[in-house]
Amino acid sequence: MSAQDVKDQIVNMDKQEIEMSGLPQWLKNQRVILNHVEDKEHYERRIALLTAWAKENGFDKPRSLLPGTR
C-alpha cells in the first residue's frame, strides 16, 4: 500500500464518520486531535477539505438534523 493509498483511506474513513455523526461532531473530535499532531498545517488542510466536502454533500448539520435521522 502506497503512502497515497493510506492518505486516501484516511480521508474515506473521515467521510464515513462525517456521514454517520455529522460535521459538527466530527469537527469537535478533530479539534482534540489537532492538539496532538506535529504537522498541524497538513491536518488543517485535510479538515478544510473535508469540511467543504461535508457542506457540499449536506452533512454540515448535527446528525439529529440530517434528513432520515431522528
C-alpha positions in Angstrom: 0.0 0.0 0.0 1.4 3.3 -1.0 1.5 6.5 1.1 -1.2 8.0 -1.2 -3.3 4.9 -0.7 -3.1 5.4 3.1 -4.0 9.1 2.8 -7.0 8.2 0.6 -8.1 5.6 3.1 -7.9 8.1 6.0 -10.0 10.6 4.0 -12.6 8.0 3.1 -12.8 6.9 6.8 -13.3 10.6 7.8 -16.0 11.0 5.2 -17.8 7.9 6.7 -17.5 9.4 10.2 -19.0 12.7 9.0 -21.8 10.9 7.3 -22.5 8.9 10.5 -22.2 11.7 13.1 -22.5 15.0 11.1 -19.9 17.6 10.6 -20.2 19.4 14.0 -19.3 16.3 16.0 -16.5 15.3 13.6 -15.0 18.9 13.9 -15.2 18.6 17.7 -13.2 15.4 17.5 -10.7 16.9 15.1 -10.0 19.9 17.3 -9.0 17.5 20.1 -6.7 15.5 17.7 -5.2 18.7 16.3 -3.7 19.5 19.7 -1.7 16.3 19.5 -0.3 16.3 15.9 3.0 17.6 14.8 2.1 18.6 11.2 -0.7 21.0 12.1 -0.8 22.6 8.6 -1.3 19.3 6.9 -4.0 18.3 9.3 -5.8 21.7 9.0 -5.8 21.4 5.2 -7.5 18.0 5.5 -10.0 19.4 7.9 -10.7 22.3 5.4 -11.1 19.8 2.5 -13.4 17.6 4.4 -15.4 20.5 5.8 -16.0 21.7 2.2 -17.0 18.2 1.1 -19.4 17.9 4.0 -21.1 21.2 3.2 -21.4 20.3 -0.5 -23.0 17.0 0.4 -25.4 18.2 3.1 -23.6 16.8 6.2 -22.9 20.1 7.8 -25.7 19.8 10.4 -25.8 17.8 13.6 -26.7 14.2 12.9 -30.1 14.7 14.6 -31.0 17.3 12.0 -29.9 15.4 8.9 -32.6 14.0 6.6 -33.7 10.5 7.5 -32.5 10.7 11.1 -34.4 11.0 14.4 
